Amino acid sequence: MFQVMHVNKLYGKTLANNDITFSVGDGQIAVLLGPNGAGKSTIIKCIAGLLRFQGEITVGGVDNKSLEAKRLLGYIPEMPAVYDLLTVGEHLEFIARAYELENWEEKAQSLLRRFELIDKKDKLGKELSKGMQQKLSICCAVLHDPKVVIFDEPMVGLDPHAIKELKNLFMELKEAGASILISTHMLDSVEDYWDIAHIMINGSFAATKLNNAEDTHEESLEELFFAITEGKTPHPTDE
Amino acid sequence: MRVRSEEKKGLGIAMKGLRYLFLTTIKNTIKDLKNNPGKLVLVILFVALLAVTVVSSLGVKGLEGHDYRPVEEIYALVFLLYAVTFVVMSYKGLSSGASFYSMADVNLLFQTPISPKKILFYGLVKQMGTSLLMGGLLLFQYGWVGQTYPITMLDMLVILLGFGVVMFCAQITAMAIYSFTSGDDGKKRTVKIVLIGICLLMAAYVGIPLIADQSNLLDRAVKSVNSVYLNLVPVIGWVKQAVVGTLTGGYLYLVAGLLATAAYAAVILLLIVKSRSNYYEDVLQATEVSFSAITAKKEGKVNDLMPKNIKVGKTGIRKGWGANAFFYKHLLENRRSRVLILDGMSLLFLAIVVAFSYFMKDAGILSVFFMATYMQVFTTAMGRWGRELTLPYVYMVPQSPFKKLVCVCGESVLKAVFEAAVMFVLVGVILQASPVEVIACIIARTGFALLFIAGDILIERMIGASLGKVFLMFLYFIAVVILCLPGIILGAMLSTVITVLSSTAVILLFSFICNLAIAGLIAFLCRDILNYAEINNR
């Protein structure tokens, strides 16, 4: 699991994250929703250890910048993180070497196969389309079996097959007990598998909703999102 | 009549739109400085330094009794500078063209109903400004130029103006070459042969007589470069002649040079506008290429700019475990971008240093060393480690931050050691220096490389992602100058005490020890930089 406690992040004078507190348990899928500029990517980068912040973030009970935490973390950035001059296969080899993984080849093959990259194994990063780069980024992030996986707008630019595979991957990670955080704009793409949703506006959480399939009277996630972001009804936290 | 007046009205609005865009961009750039105090301080520092350099040297000429080198040498240097600028920039037209437009210009401006000619004019005005700004860096060279040659800051400004004109002509030449050769390999080959042919002819004209008779090499090379034949080379010779005319009061040369250059620019512009009904298509791709080049430069991934067709060759990183996987990955990336340890820029600087030592044999190995170190400041700041900071892996890999820091800088260190060895073995042979001096130079240069890398880390640690690469470079430049001083002072002081070795060797060896200590201290103080630095891709 991971915990975010009272995190503030300032860019110059702009408060990008304002006192953010939440946690995601083992085997839980949390989604972060919000309009552009709400601060979703910022909090995700803070959790991944890529930005400085005030407050505390722990991964598996230890500080998120410790080596133990880094071993548990997987991060898929919004812009694909791909080296221009490495081939697809070499990206996975690099991750395996840097993370000191043994017997990684089989898993690498299976990831490349399911994301339809196996025939592109010897293609350079710069030769891939944006969608393919995104798929490669996903493969790199999960090769070391992370226990906490953070996705920043993972569906953007993916083809339908890759979206289906990614959704399957979410479920597999969940079943394996990983804590998953997904930031997205595409409400319909997360409608069926989230456990908890946080809606962000102006750097703060405006609402939190649990996925309660039995309660048919409750408004849908989409209705709640528009109610809050379009300011139609002031909505209290639903937790 | 009515149609005409409406057309006129539309034209007025179009010009207003372009003027608005131009002025608002400048205004907002200045306003943005307010939100970025670090940048503001640097801009003020930059302008102040430039102002001090200009004002303090205006009108100072020919100190009595000062032993200057012949002024003809500076004319030859001006020719070389203009020639390299013009040829390199025009050559770009063969592959990518050059573009005065940003991606925003292409995506927004080209869709508007403003006449393409007006948009071309807007691009040219913008480009002229950029050319002069880039040339502004030349003024900082006045320090050594003014010391060595009897020329004033005003003369330097004239040379700068000429540089702007050459850059401008090169840019439109590249654009013309691109629009006439794109998609036609035969034409491309022809232009390539012509361009290379002109360069070879010029080199042969200067070089062959020198090989035949090796006495007074420098004087005779300068004479050849300043000869009437090379002054007739389009743009390069003409602009140089106009500049020399201004400096020496030969106004006939000035007028002739300017007229010829203006005619050249007019013909090229006419060709671009008239011959192709639509230059947008040509510009579009060129802009995309130069946009990715600019982005790459901003991110510090200079080496990733490579020919379109990369030979993948053998696949697999094959070595490295943990943090040093970064080092072996860098070696593989270097191989792919056709960098055999030394990249193009290093090879160019290597050639310049070797040529310098060949022509200035009397200056001694220490002068060559300091000149080479001055250039080293620029090559060291271009390692792969800057690029690594823009991707998440270097922060996320679960290895000690210090180990990762050492491994991502490893490629730069290896390059520096190799470069030092090649350079000073060659220089040593040319100058017939003693083996001790050559080894001292190699060791000292490696020390400076470590110091410069440490300076780069220090700046990154202190300033981080909040500044553009150009300003980081400027700050880095100041930092390394300050960091260099203790070593040089210590070496110079001890050279008067220690007599067992030559003073050159003593200065170099003690500067190495001092630089090594400073670099080590900085590396120690910044050992956690990869834990606390922020990803540099905003």
Interface residues (C-beta under 8 A of the other chain):
Chain A: G12 K13 K45 A48 G49 L50 L51 R52 K65 L67 E68 K70 R71 L73 Y75 P77 M79 A81 Y83 D84 L85 L86 T87 G89 E90 E93 F94 I95 R97 A98 Y99 E100 D122 L124 K126 C140
Chain B: N35 N36 K301 D304 M306 I310 V312 T315 G316 I317 G320 W321 G322 A323 A325 F326 Y328 K329 L332 E333 R336 S337 L391 P392 Y393 Y395 M396 V397 P398 Q399 S400 N531 Y532 E534 I535 N537
